[in-house]
Amino acid sequence: MSLPKGTKWLITRASVPDQKVEITSSSGEMFTAKYLDIGDPSEFVGEVWIRDENEVINIKQHNHTAHYVAFHTGLRRAKGDAYAGSWYDVAGHSGLQFSLTKL
C-alpha cells in the first residue's frame, strides 16, 4: 500500500532544511509528491513495499530545471507513520540520515 493522496509529510534530511511535502497521487505501491510552501518545482516519485511486518520506502526527487536528483531509501519505524533511512544526491550528499513523518 502506498502513501494516501492528500496526506502531508515532513521530510527531514541531514545537512539541509526540513520541508513539507504533499502526496499528489497514489496508486498501488506508487505515489508522487511535491513540496509545500516553497518555490522548488521538484517532483517526488516513490514506492512503498511491504513483506510480513517490514515496510520499505524508496523516493526519487527530481528537479529538471536545476538538473538535481536525490534518492531516499528507508524502513518504516515500528511505531507511528514514519520512515527513516539514508539519502544521496548529485550535489554530493552521501549516506546521510533522512526521515519522512506524517503530519
Long-range contacts (C-beta under 8 A, 24 or more apart in sequence): 1-29, 1-48, 1-50, 2-26, 2-27, 2-28, 2-29, 2-30, 2-31, 2-46, 2-47, 2-48, 3-31, 3-33, 3-46, 3-48, 5-31, 7-102, 7-103, 8-36, 8-102, 8-103, 9-33, 9-100, 9-101, 9-102, 9-103, 10-99, 10-100, 10-101, 10-103, 11-72, 11-98, 11-99, 11-100, 12-98, 12-99, 12-100, 12-101, 13-72, 13-87, 13-93, 13-96, 13-97, 13-98, 14-93, 14-96, 14-97, 14-98, 15-93, 15-96, 16-93, 20-103, 33-59, 41-65, 42-68, 46-72, 55-83, 57-83, 57-85, 57-100, 59-100, 61-89, 72-98, 72-100, 74-98, 74-99, 74-100
